[in-house]
Amino acid sequence: MHVDYWDDLGWKDPYANLAYTQRQRAYRQAGHVGGVYTPGFVVNGQEWRGWFDQKSLPTLSGSSGILQVTAKNEQLIAEYSGKNEPLVLHAVLLGFGLKTSISRGENRQRVLEEDFVSLAQTTSQSIDNHWQLKIPTSTINAKRYGLAIWVERPNQMSPIQATGGWFTPEP
């Protein structure tokens, strides 16, 4: 999720979004991360700095329900098998194989090659662990697309369960 607070350092990131900046700041305000910086990683709702030391991702103990998602006819149909309670489902369209030519700033004259770029997101709340919503779309052309989908309790910012996979948009 590219943030927009770097956009005045010589070039505008075409994938930056104010909503992603606000999300990062909300994590800080909620005490989930120690600061707002890039690259910032959040794993299981908490700041993770292991990437900088090439550490493996942390694992969770315990179990969670099953999140099943089907993408069909521009719709996502999702069901979570855990306890019935108000939950929020997030679905993010990811772009892979994106290239950005940089003309100014510290990366001038470089071409950035990027994967796992958040291109569009949709969110929906449910009280019965069932969702049917439109798949997020984007006008950005990528070599390949994926979907990342997760559920969390309202206003908690810590995923309960997540899934994802490759996605081919319908023409």
Contact map, one row per residue, 1 for C-alpha under 8 A:
111000000000001110010000000000000000000000000000000000000000000000000000000000000000000000000000000000000000000000001100000000000000000000000000000000000000000000000000000
111100000000101110011000000000000000000000000000000000000000000000000000000000000000000000000000000000000000000000001100000000000000000000000000000000000000000000000000000
111111000000000111111000000000000000000000000000000000000000000000000000000000000000000000000000000000000000000000000000000000000000000000000000000000000000000000000000000
011111100000100111011000000000000000000000000000000000000000000000000000000000000000000000000000000000000000000000000000000000000000000000000000000000000000000000000000000
001111110000000000001000000000000000000000000000000000000000000000000000000000000000000000000000000000000000000000000000000000000000000000000000000000000000000000000000000
001111111001100000000000000000000000000000000000000000000000000000000000000000000000000000000000000000000000000000000000000000000000000000000000000000000000000000000000000
000111111111100100000000000000000000000000000000000000000000000000000000000000000000000000000000000000000000000000000000000000000000000000000000000000000000000000000000000
000011111111000000000000000000000000000000000000000000000000000000000000000000000000000000000000000000000000000000000000000000000000000000000000000000000000000000000000000
000001111111000000000000000000000000000000000000000000000000000000000000000000000000000000000000000000001000000000000000000000000000000000000000000000000000000000000000000
000000111111000000000000000000000000000000000000000000000000000000000000000000000000000000000000000000011100000000000000000000000000000000000000000000000000000000000000000
000000111111100000000000000000000000000000000000000000000000000000000000000000000000000000000000000001111000000000000000000000000000000000000000000000000000000000000000000
000001111111110100000000000000000000000000000000000000000000000000000000000000000000000000000000000000000000000000000000000000000000000000000000000000000000000000000000000
010101100011111100000000000000000000000000000000000000000000000000000000000000000000000000000000000000000000000000000000000000000000000000000000000000000000000000000000000
000000000001111100000000000000000000000000000000000000000000000000000000000000000000000000000000000000000000000000000000000000000000000000000000000000000000000000000000000
110000000000111110000000000000000000000000000000000000000000000000000000000000000000000000000000000000000000000000001110000000000000000000000000000000000000000000000000000
111100100001111111010000000000000000000000000000000000000000000000000000000000000000000000000000000000000000000000000000000000000000000000000000000000000000000000000000000
111100000000001111111000000000000000000000000000000000000000000000000000000000000000000000000000000000000000000000000000000000000000000000000000000000000000000000000000000
001100000000000111111100000000000000000000000000000000000000000000000000000000000000000000000000000000000000000000000000000000000000000000000000000000000000000000000000000
001000000000000011111110000000000000000000000000000000000000000000000000000000000000000000000000000000000000000000000000000000000000000000000000000000000000000000000000000
111100000000000111111111000000000000000000000000000000000000000000000000000000000000000000000000000000000000000000000000000000000000000000000000000000000000000000000000000
011110000000000011111111100000000000000000000000000000000000000000000000000000000000000000000000000000000000000000000000000000000000000000000000000000000000000000000000000
000000000000000001111111110000000000000000000000000000000000000000000000000000000000000000000000000000000000000000000000000000000000000000000000000000000000000000000000000
000000000000000000111111111000000000000000000000000000000000000000000000000000000000000000000000000000000000000000000000000000000000000000000000000000000000000000000000000
000000000000000000011111111100000001000000000000000000000000000000000000000000000000000000000000000000000000000000000000000000000000000000000000000000000000000000000000000
000000000000000000001111111110000001000000000000000000000000000000000000000000000000000000000000000000000000000000000000000000000000000000000000000000000000000000000000000
000000000000000000000111111111000000000000000000000000000000000000000000000000000000000000000000000000000000000000000000000000000000000000000000000000000000000000000000000
000000000000000000000011111111111000000000000000000000000000000000000000000000000000000000000000000000000000000000000000000000000000000000000000000000000000100000000000000
000000000000000000000001111111111111000000000000000000000000000000000000000000000000000000000000000000000000000000000000000000000000000000000000000000000000000000000000000
000000000000000000000000111111110000000000000000000000000000000000000000000000000000000000000000000000000000000000000000000000000000000000000000000000000000000000000000000
000000000000000000000000011111111000000000000000000000000000000000000000000000000000000000000000000000000000000000000000000000000000000000000000000000000000000000000000000
000000000000000000000000001111111100000000000000000000000000000000000000000000000000000000000000000000000000000000000000000000000000000000000000000000000000000000000000000
000000000000000000000000001111111100000000001110000000000000000000000000000000000000000000000000000000000000000000000000000000000000000000000000000000000000000000000000000
000000000000000000000000001101111111000001000110000000000000000000000000000000000000000000000000000000000000000000000000000000000000000000000000000000000000000000000000000
000000000000000000000000000100111111000000000010000000000000000000000000000000000000000000000000000000000000000000000000000000000000000000000000000000000000000000000000000
000000000000000000000000000100001111100000000000000000000000000000000000000000000000000000000000000000000000000000000000000000000000000000000000000000000000000000000000000
000000000000000000000001100100001111110100000000000000000000000000000000000000000000000000000000000000000000000000000000000000000000000000000000000000000000000000000000000
000000000000000000000000000000000011111100000000000000000000000000000000000000000000000000000000000000000000000000000000000000000000000000000000000000000000000000000000000
000000000000000000000000000000000001111100000000000000000000000000000000000000000000000000000000000000000000000000000000000000000000000000000000000000000000000000000000000
000000000000000000000000000000000000111110000000000000000000000000000000000000000000000000000000000000000000000000000000000000000000000000000000000000000000000000000000000
000000000000000000000000000000000001111111000011100000000000000000000000000000000000000000000000000000000000000000000000000000000000000000000000000000000000000000000000000
000000000000000000000000000000000000001111100011101000000000000000000000000000000000000000000000000000000000000000000000000000000000000000000000000000000000000000000000000
000000000000000000000000000000001000000111111111000000000000000000000000000000000000000000000000000000000000000000000000000000000000000000000000000000000000000000000000000
000000000000000000000000000000000000000011111111000000001100000000000000000000000000000000000000000000000000000000000000000000000000000000000000000000000000000000000000000
000000000000000000000000000000000000000001111100000000000000000000000000000000000000000000000000000000000000000000000000000000000000000000000000000000000000011000000000000
000000000000000000000000000000010000000001111110000000000000000000000000000000000000000000000000000000000000000000000000000000000000000000000000000000000000111000000000000
000000000000000000000000000000011000000001111111000000000000000000000000000000000000000000000000000000000000000000000000000000000000000000000000000000000000010000000000000
000000000000000000000000000000011100000111101111100000000000000000000000000000000000000000000000000000000000000000000000000000000000000000000000000000000000000000000000000
000000000000000000000000000000000000000111100111111000000000000000000000000000000000000000000000000000000000000000000000000000000000000000000000000000000000000000000000000
000000000000000000000000000000000000000110000011111110000000000000000000000000000000000000000000000000000000000000000000000000000000000000000000000000000000000000000000000
000000000000000000000000000000000000000000000001111111111000000000000000000000000000000000000000000000000000000000000000000000000000000000000000000000000000000000000000000
000000000000000000000000000000000000000010000001111111110000000000000000000000000000000000000000000000000000000000000000000000000000000000000000000000000000000000000000000
000000000000000000000000000000000000000000000000111111100000000000000000000000000000000000000000000000000000000000000000000000000000000000000000000000000000000000000000000
000000000000000000000000000000000000000000000000111111100000000000000000000000000000000000000000000000000000000000000000000000000000000000000000000000000000000000000000000
000000000000000000000000000000000000000000000000011111110000000000000000000000000000000000000000000000000000000000000000000000000000000000000000000000000000000000000000000
000000000000000000000000000000000000000000000000011111111000000000000000000000000000000000000000000000000000000000000000000000000000000000000000000000000000000000000000000
000000000000000000000000000000000000000000000000011001111100000000000000000000000000000000000000000000000000000000000000000000000000000000000000000000000000000000000000000
000000000000000000000000000000000000000000100000010000111110000000000000000000000000000000000000000000000000000000000000000000000000000000000000000000000000000000000000000
000000000000000000000000000000000000000000100000000000011111000000000000000000000000000000000000000000000000000000000000000000000000000000000000000000000000000000000000000
000000000000000000000000000000000000000000000000000000001111100000000000000000000000000000000000000000000000000000000000000000000000000000000000000000000000000000000000000
000000000000000000000000000000000000000000000000000000000111110000000000000000000000000000000000000000000000000000000000000000000000000000000000000000000000000000000000000
000000000000000000000000000000000000000000000000000000000011111000000000000000000000000000000000000000000000000000000000000000000000000000000000000000000000000000000000000
000000000000000000000000000000000000000000000000000000000001111100000000000000000000000000000000000000000000000000000000000000000000000000000000000000000000000000000000000
000000000000000000000000000000000000000000000000000000000000111110000000000000000000000000000000000000000000000000000000000000000000000000000000000000000000000000000000000
000000000000000000000000000000000000000000000000000000000000011111000000000000000100000000000000000000000000000000000000000000000000000000000000000000000000000110000000000
000000000000000000000000000000000000000000000000000000000000001111100000000000011110000000000000000000000000000000000000000000000000000000000000000000000000000010000000000
000000000000000000000000000000000000000000000000000000000000000111110000000000011100000000000000000000000000000000000000000000000000000000000000000000000000000010000000000
000000000000000000000000000000000000000000000000000000000000000011111000000001111000000000000000000000000000000000000000000000000000000000000000000001000000000011100000000
000000000000000000000000000000000000000000000000000000000000000001111100000001110000000000000000000000000000000000000000000000000000000000000000000000000000000000100000000
000000000000000000000000000000000000000000000000000000000000000000111110000111100000000000000000000000000000000000000000000000000000000000000000000000000000000000000000000
000000000000000000000000000000000000000000000000000000000000000000011111000111000000000000000000000000000000000000000000000000000000000000000000000000000000000000000000000
000000000000000000000000000000000000000000000000000000000000000000001111111110000000000000000000000000000000000000000000000000000000001000000000000000000000000000000000000
000000000000000000000000000000000000000000000000000000000000000000000111111110000000000000000000000000000000000000000000000000000000000000000000000000000000000000000000000
000000000000000000000000000000000000000000000000000000000000000000000011111000000000000000000000000000000000000000000000000000000000000000000000000000000000000000000000010
000000000000000000000000000000000000000000000000000000000000000000000011111100000000000000000000000000000000000000000000000000000000011000000000000000000000000000000000110
000000000000000000000000000000000000000000000000000000000000000000000011111110000000000000000000000000000000000000000000000000000001111000000000000000000000000000000000000
000000000000000000000000000000000000000000000000000000000000000000001111011111000000000000000000000000000000000000000000000000000011111000000000000000000000000000000000000
000000000000000000000000000000000000000000000000000000000000000000001111001111100000000000000000000000000000000000000000000000000111100000000000000000000000000000000000000
000000000000000000000000000000000000000000000000000000000000000000111100000111110000000000000000000000000000000000000000000000000111000000000000000000000000000000000000000
000000000000000000000000000000000000000000000000000000000000000000111000000011111000000000000000000000000000000000000000000000001110000000000000000000000000000000000000000
000000000000000000000000000000000000000000000000000000000000000011110000000001111100000000000000000000000000000000000000000000001100000000000000000000000000000000000000000
000000000000000000000000000000000000000000000000000000000000000011100000000000111110000000000000000000000000000000000000000000001000000000000000000000000000000000000000000
000000000000000000000000000000000000000000000000000000000000000111000000000000011111000000000000000000000000000000000000000000001000000000000000000000000000000000000000000
000000000000000000000000000000000000000000000000000000000000000010000000000000001111100000000000000000000000000000000000000000000000000000000000000000000000000000000000000
000000000000000000000000000000000000000000000000000000000000000000000000000000000111110000000000000000000000000000000000000000111000000000000000000000000000000000000000000
000000000000000000000000000000000000000000000000000000000000000000000000000000000011111000000000000000000000000000000000000000111000000000000000000000000000000000000000000
000000000000000000000000000000000000000000000000000000000000000000000000000000000001111100000000000000000000000000000000000011111000000000000000000000001100000000000000000
000000000000000000000000000000000000000000000000000000000000000000000000000000000000111110000000000000000000000000000000000011101000000000000000000000111100000000000000000
000000000000000000000000000000000000000000000000000000000000000000000000000000000000011111000000000000000000000000000000001111000000000000000000000000111100000000000000000
000000000000000000000000000000000000000000000000000000000000000000000000000000000000001111100000000000000000000000000000001111000010000000000000000011110000000000000000000
000000000000000000000000000000000000000000000000000000000000000000000000000000000000000111110000000000000000000000000000111100000000000000000000000011100000000000000000000
000000000000000000000000000000000000000000000000000000000000000000000000000000000000000011111000000000000000000000000000111000000000001100000000001111000000000000000000000
000000000000000000000000000000000000000000000000000000000000000000000000000000000000000001111100000000000000000000000111110000000000000100000000001110000000000000000000000
000000000000000000000000000000000000000000000000000000000000000000000000000000000000000000111110000000000000000000000111100000000000001111000000111100000000000000000000000
000000000000000000000000000000000000000000000000000000000000000000000000000000000000000000011111000000000000000000111111000000000000000000000000111100000000000000000000000
000000000000000000000000000000000000000000000000000000000000000000000000000000000000000000001111110000000000000000111110000000000000000000001111110000000000000000000000000
000000000000000000000000000000000000000000000000000000000000000000000000000000000000000000000111110000000000000001111000000000000000000000000111110000000000000000000000000
000000000000000000000000000000000000000000000000000000000000000000000000000000000000000000000011111000000000000011100000000000000000000000000111000000000000000000000000000
000000000000000000000000000000000000000000000000000000000000000000000000000000000000000000000011111100000000000111100000000000000000000000001110000000000000000000000000000
000000000000000000000000000000000000000000000000000000000000000000000000000000000000000000000000111110000000001111000000000000000000000000000000000000000000000000000000000
000000000000000000000000000000000000000000000000000000000000000000000000000000000000000000000000011111000000001110000000000000000000000000000000000000000000000000000000000
000000000000000000000000000000000000000000000000000000000000000000000000000000000000000000000000001111100000111100000000000000000000000000000000000000000000000000000000000
000000000010000000000000000000000000000000000000000000000000000000000000000000000000000000000000000111111011111100000000000000000000000000000000000000000000000000000000000
000000000010000000000000000000000000000000000000000000000000000000000000000000000000000000000000000011111011110000000000000000000000000000000000000000000000000000000000000
000000000110000000000000000000000000000000000000000000000000000000000000000000000000000000000000000001111111100000000000000000000000000000000000000000000000000000000000000
000000001110000000000000000000000000000000000000000000000000000000000000000000000000000000000000000001111111000000000000000000000000000000000000000000000000000000000000000
000000000100000000000000000000000000000000000000000000000000000000000000000000000000000000000000000000011111000000000000000000000000000000000000000000000000000000000000000
000000000000000000000000000000000000000000000000000000000000000000000000000000000000000000000000000001111111110000000000000000000000000000000000000000000000000000000000000
000000000000000000000000000000000000000000000000000000000000000000000000000000000000000000000000000001111111110000000000000000000000000000000000000000000000000000000000000
000000000000000000000000000000000000000000000000000000000000000000000000000000000000000000000000000011110011111000000000000000000000000000000000000000000000000000000000000
000000000000000000000000000000000000000000000000000000000000000000000000000000000000000000000000000011100011111100000000000000000000000000000000000000000000000000000000000
000000000000000000000000000000000000000000000000000000000000000000000000000000000000000000000000001111000000111110000000000000000000000000000000000000000000000000000000000
000000000000000000000000000000000000000000000000000000000000000000000000000000000000000000000000011111000000011111000000000000000000000000000000000000000000000000000000000
000000000000000000000000000000000000000000000000000000000000000000000000000000000000000000000000111100000000001111100000000000000000000000000000000000000000000000000000000
000000000000000000000000000000000000000000000000000000000000000000000000000000000000000000000001111000000000000111111000000000000000000000000000000000000000000000000000000
000000000000000000000000000000000000000000000000000000000000000000000000000000000000000000000111110000000000000011111000000000000000000000000000000000000000000000000000000
000000000000000000000000000000000000000000000000000000000000000000000000000000000000000000000111000000000000000001111100000000000000000000000000010000000000000000000000000
110000000000001000000000000000000000000000000000000000000000000000000000000000000000000000000111000000000000000001111110000000000000000000000000000000000000000000000000000
110000000000001000000000000000000000000000000000000000000000000000000000000000000000000000011110000000000000000000011111100000000000000000000000000000000000000000000000000
000000000000001000000000000000000000000000000000000000000000000000000000000000000000000000011110000000000000000000001111100000000000000011010000000000000000000000000000000
000000000000000000000000000000000000000000000000000000000000000000000000000000000000000000011100000000000000000000000111110000000000000111000000000000000000000000000000000
000000000000000000000000000000000000000000000000000000000000000000000000000000000000000001111000000000000000000000000111111000000000000100000000000000000000000000000000000
000000000000000000000000000000000000000000000000000000000000000000000000000000000000000001110000000000000000000000000001111100000000011100000000000000000000000000000000000
000000000000000000000000000000000000000000000000000000000000000000000000000000000000000111100000000000000000000000000000111110000000000000000000000000000000000000000000000
000000000000000000000000000000000000000000000000000000000000000000000000000000000000000111000000000000000000000000000000011111000010100000000000000000000000000000000000000
000000000000000000000000000000000000000000000000000000000000000000000000000000000000011110000000000000000000000000000000001111100010000000000000000000000000000000000000000
000000000000000000000000000000000000000000000000000000000000000000000000000000000000011110000000000000000000000000000000000111111110000000000000000000000000000000000000000
000000000000000000000000000000000000000000000000000000000000000000000000000000000001111000000000000000000000000000000000000011111100000000000000000000000000000000000000000
000000000000000000000000000000000000000000000000000000000000000000000000000000000001110000000000000000000000000000000000000001111100000000000000000000000000000000000000000
000000000000000000000000000000000000000000000000000000000000000000000000000000111101111000000000000000000000000000000000000001111110000000000000000000000000000000000000000
000000000000000000000000000000000000000000000000000000000000000000000000000011110000000000000000000000000000000000000000000001111111000000000000000000000000000000000000000
000000000000000000000000000000000000000000000000000000000000000000000000000111100000000010000000000000000000000000000000000111001111100000000000000000000000000000000000000
000000000000000000000000000000000000000000000000000000000000000000000000001111000000000000000000000000000000000000000000000000000111110000000000000000000000000000000000000
000000000000000000000000000000000000000000000000000000000000000000000000001110000000000000000000000000000000000000000000000100000011111000000000000000000000000000000000000
000000000000000000000000000000000000000000000000000000000000000000000000011100000000000000000000000000000000000000000000010000000001111100000000000000000000000000000000000
000000000000000000000000000000000000000000000000000000000000000000000010011100000000000000101000000000000000000000000000010000000000111110000000000000000000000000000000000
000000000000000000000000000000000000000000000000000000000000000000000000000000000000000000111000000000000000000000000001110000000000011111000000000000000000000000000000000
000000000000000000000000000000000000000000000000000000000000000000000000000000000000000000001000000000000000000000000011000000000000001111100000000000000000000000000000000
000000000000000000000000000000000000000000000000000000000000000000000000000000000000000000001000000000000000000000000011000000000000000111111000000000000000000000000000000
000000000000000000000000000000000000000000000000000000000000000000000000000000000000000000000000000000000000000000000000000000000000000011111000000000000000000000000000000
000000000000000000000000000000000000000000000000000000000000000000000000000000000000000000000000000000000000000000000010000000000000000001111100000000000000000000000000000
000000000000000000000000000000000000000000000000000000000000000000000000000000000000000000000010010000000000000000000000000000000000000001111110000000000000000000000000000
000000000000000000000000000000000000000000000000000000000000000000000000000000000000000000000011110000000000000000000000000000000000000000011111100000000000000000000000000
000000000000000000000000000000000000000000000000000000000000000000000000000000000000000000000011110000000000000000000000000000000000000000001111100000000000000000000000000
000000000000000000000000000000000000000000000000000000000000000000000000000000000000000000000011100000000000000000000000000000000000000000000111110000000000000000000111000
000000000000000000000000000000000000000000000000000000000000000000000000000000000000000000001111000000000000000000000000000000000000000000000111111000000000000000000111100
000000000000000000000000000000000000000000000000000000000000000000000000000000000000000000001111000000000000000000010000000000000000000000000001111100000000000000011111000
000000000000000000000000000000000000000000000000000000000000000000000000000000000000000000111100000000000000000000000000000000000000000000000000111110000000000000011110000
000000000000000000000000000000000000000000000000000000000000000000000000000000000000000000111100000000000000000000000000000000000000000000000000011111000000000001111000000
000000000000000000000000000000000000000000000000000000000000000000000000000000000000000011110000000000000000000000000000000000000000000000000000001111100000000001110000000
000000000000000000000000000000000000000000000000000000000000000000100000000000000000000011100000000000000000000000000000000000000000000000000000000111110000001111100000000
000000000000000000000000000000000000000000000000000000000000000000000000000000000000001111000000000000000000000000000000000000000000000000000000000011111000001111000000000
000000000000000000000000000000000000000000000000000000000000000000000000000000000000001110000000000000000000000000000000000000000000000000000000000001111101111110000000000
000000000000000000000000000000000000000000000000000000000000000000000000000000000000011100000000000000000000000000000000000000000000000000000000000000111111111100000000000
000000000000000000000000000000000000000000000000000000000000000000000000000000000000011100000000000000000000000000000000000000000000000000000000000000011111100000000000000
000000000000000000000000000000000000000000000000000000000000000000000000000000000000000000000000000000000000000000000000000000000000000000000000000000001111100000000000000
000000000000000000000000000000000000000000000000000000000000000000000000000000000000000000000000000000000000000000000000000000000000000000000000000000011111110000000000000
000000000000000000000000001000000000000000001000000000000000000000000000000000000000000000000000000000000000000000000000000000000000000000000000000000011111111000000000000
000000000000000000000000000000000000000000011100000000000000000000000000000000000000000000000000000000000000000000000000000000000000000000000000000000011001111100000000000
000000000000000000000000000000000000000000011000000000000000000000000000000000000000000000000000000000000000000000000000000000000000000000000000000001111000111111000000000
000000000000000000000000000000000000000000000000000000000000000100000000000000000000000000000000000000000000000000000000000000000000000000000000000001111000011111000000000
000000000000000000000000000000000000000000000000000000000000000111100000000000000000000000000000000000000000000000000000000000000000000000000000000001110000001111100000000
000000000000000000000000000000000000000000000000000000000000000000100000000000000000000000000000000000000000000000000000000000000000000000000000000111100000001111110000000
000000000000000000000000000000000000000000000000000000000000000000110000000000000000000000000000000000000000000000000000000000000000000000000000000111000000000011111000000
000000000000000000000000000000000000000000000000000000000000000000000000000000000000000000000000000000000000000000000000000000000000000000000000011110000000000001111100000
000000000000000000000000000000000000000000000000000000000000000000000000000000000000000000000000000000000000000000000000000000000000000000000000011100000000000000111110000
000000000000000000000000000000000000000000000000000000000000000000000000000000000000000000000000000000000000000000000000000000000000000000000001111000000000000000011111000
000000000000000000000000000000000000000000000000000000000000000000000000000000000000000000000000000000000000000000000000000000000000000000000001111000000000000000001111100
000000000000000000000000000000000000000000000000000000000000000000000000000000000000000000000000000000000000000000000000000000000000000000000001110000000000000000000111110
000000000000000000000000000000000000000000000000000000000000000000000000010000000000000000000000000000000000000000000000000000000000000000000000100000000000000000000011111
000000000000000000000000000000000000000000000000000000000000000000000000110000000000000000000000000000000000000000000000000000000000000000000000000000000000000000000001111
000000000000000000000000000000000000000000000000000000000000000000000000000000000000000000000000000000000000000000000000000000000000000000000000000000000000000000000000111
